[in-house]
């Protein structure tokens, strides 16, 4: 696996992890009962961005490790996926 492919896969894993982590533990301003003027009641009361970024990075590393292992050690071959077409060697 080349470095550029590894970085691209990590970037994708990080974004997937971000969307997994974002809603975890968030309380809205409406739930807290203190809505700031000019904001919707669904806005987060305390976004805790640093905690979210750290959790996203850790989960991204775990996801990347799983994908990296599958690719490098060939744990799942394309022939193992049932809906893909089979190509015979000539």
N, C-alpha and C positions, 0 to 999 in steps of 0.2 A: 504494500500500500504506500503510495507516494505521500509526501508531506502535505501537498495541496489537497489531495483527496481526504486525508485525515482531518485537516482543518475544516473543509467543507462539511464533512459528516458531523464534526463536533459543533459547528455553527447551527446545523439543523437540529441536533439533539438539544442544544442550549435553548433554542426558541421553543421547541416542544415542551421542554421542562418549564420554561417561563409561563406558558399558558396553563400548565398543570398547577404551578405554585401560586400564581396570582390570586385566585379566589380563596386560598386557604387562610383562615383566621381573620378575614377582613370584616370589620363592623362598619356599617354605613352610618352617615350622619343622621338619617331617619331613625335607625335603631338606637343610636345614642341619645336622641332627643335634642340635639344641638345642630340645627341646620344653619350654616353660614349664609348670609344674604348673597344672592347672586350665584349660588351653587345648587345643583339638584340634591334632593334628599338621598339619592342613591350614591353620592360621592363618598369615598372612604373617609372615616373620621380621623384615622391615623394610618397613613399608607405604609409606613415602615419599609421604605425602599431598600435600605442596606440589608435588612434581614431577608427580604425577598430575593435580592441579587445573590446573596451568599447561598441560600437554599437552592436557587436555580442553578448556580454553578456546580454545587455538589451533586445534584440530581443529573445535570448534564454530563458530568464525568462518569457517573454510574451507567447512564444510558449509552454513552460513547464506548465505555468499556465492553458492554454487552455486544454492541454492533461490531466493534473492532474484533472481538473474539470470534464472532460468527463468521466474519469475512476472512480473517487471517488463518484460523484453524479449520475453516470450511466445515463448520458444525451443521450448517443447513446448505445443501446443494440446490441448484435450480431444479433438478429433477425431483427433489423431495416436495416441491410445491405442486399440488395436484392440478390446478387450473391453468398452468403454463404449458405451452405446446412442447412436445418432445422433438428434439432435433437429433437425428442419427448422423454419426460420422461417416463420410464418404469412403 
